[in-house]
Amino acid sequence: MIRIGVDIGGSHVAVGVIRDGTLIDFTDRDLTGQDKINIKKSLVDIIIQLINDVIDDVSLSISDIDLIGIAAPGTIKNNIIMKSPNLGIMNFDIVSELQKMINVRMQVRNDSKCAAIAEKYYGSLKNADDCVFLCLGTGIGAAVFMGGKLLEPKRYAGFELGHMVIEKDGVQCACGKKGCFETYGSMRALKRRVAEALKIDNDFSGKYFNETLLDFSNEKVNKVIDEYLDYLKIGLCNIIDIFEPEVISLGGSFAYYEKNLIFKRLLDKLKEPNSTYNQESSPEIKIASFKNEAGIIGATVII
């Protein structure tokens, strides 16, 4: 069975060919400032182009594709992107627009839920019944499994853990509230704070940030990292106290920090006394197995 996974991020679009749960080919493209001027049209054009590119790469035709699954940020209902603050989108029936050009069945799900499903079916959460997935990237997306099942409210996708307030009257969030977890614990928040500390523009690549700016020997940067981890700890401990998961998996851009000092320091902070209510049974904190590929894979799973 061959399916196409589409992952729409805050700054890029990625498309992959999935055969029996395995990613066999992949292509992506960054979203430019020009793309974001008419973001709905841009997304449709980019997705169609990337799908054509990737199926050509593996010598397939669109008739070979069983399903196109789309992972999109924000609130999704009945395959419609109801709102996506990080993309500036409201009420976008992306399936109808895409099916004007490609006659394949499609499904849309929140991007973090897609990544979580990939991790639960095939990756870091496979052996846990009660578990939480957090996607730490442009924002913070989440999914919760209890008894091995994804928790899904009737009205919306829910579990917007990135939008629980952890700082009263704090930093303004794209959702309209202030002090949301994602304004302090996302990777975008870390990059913004480092740029502010160094008094530089924050328009830099993730590679440049990790290899050049993330300098633990720099006192200003080190202080920012420590404050960032304190906020990340607050959010994680709230989640632990509410759900009592066996495992928490951290994905998104943070997943590339598995061997980084940041991850070790986070684990140390979570072990500090009185961090959680039932600290004697703290969950295992894991890094997502599929990194940024999780959304593409999970988008194609039917549950």
Secondary structure, 3 states (H helix, E strand, C coil): CEEEEEEECCCEEEEEEEECCEEEEEEEEECCHHHHHCHHHHHHHHHHHHHHHHHHHCCCCHHHCCEEEEEECCEEECCEEEEECCCCEEEECHHHHHHCCCCCCEEEEEHHHHHHHHHHHHCCCCCCCCEEEEEECCCEEEEEEECCEECCCCCCCCCCHHHCECCCCCCECCCCCECECHHHHCHHHHHHHHHHHHCCCCCCCHHHHHHHHCCCCCHHHHHHHHHHHHHHHHHHHHHHHHHCCCEEEEEEHHHHHCCCHHHHHHHHHHCCCCCCCCHHHCCEEEECCCHHHHHHHHHCCCC
